[in-house]
Amino acid sequence: MADLKTADRDALDSSTFAFAKQRKEPLENASHVRNAIARFNQVKDVSDDERDAAWKRIKAAAKKHGVDVQEKSWREIGKG
């Protein structure tokens, strides 16, 4: 996985994170997108609306970085 140094992570705009308000799960490259999907259900203290918004950002980043996403909704993660 591509690591982000703290200074680099702090310099990212909030919109480049799946969970923008919490600045959780950066979406800078394909590796980060796959990691955001894998860790999606581990993010705590977020509402379903925040999860919906995060899923939209993940899907957009996946398309941009060529990552195939099987799930249609975040609610399907880990169900298949």
Helices and strands as residue ranges (DSSP letters): H 6-11, G 14-16, E 17-19, E 24-26, H 30-39, G 40-42, H 48-65, G 74-76
